[in-house]
């Protein structure tokens, strides 16, 4: 189905649903970061230095929020590309997520080493 005024086409439902599944996968990842932040906050009495635990909590929650926003923006961009029959945009946010995971892992290991 084509909208003659805008040059948009109704994309194949399989592509739309695949895009939606990808969005949901990113949301699960975002939720995992937020839950990690909440779990870290629950360890407040057990971990020293306390400021590092607060840092892990904040970083995890912020990464979760940013991941959710980037996922939605990417979903919209891919959906628009499908409608306009253009190439799908590059997944630039994926590199940011990888760097965030690595950074959070480094801080987590530092917490473990410092509390040994």
Buried (B, 14 or more C-beta within 10 A) or exposed (E): EEEEEEEBEEBEEEBBEEBEEBBEEBBEBBEBBBEBBEEBBEEEEEBEEEEBBBBBBEBBBBBBBBBBEBBBEBBEBBBEBBBEEEEEEEBEBEEBBEEBEEEBEEBBEEBEEEEE
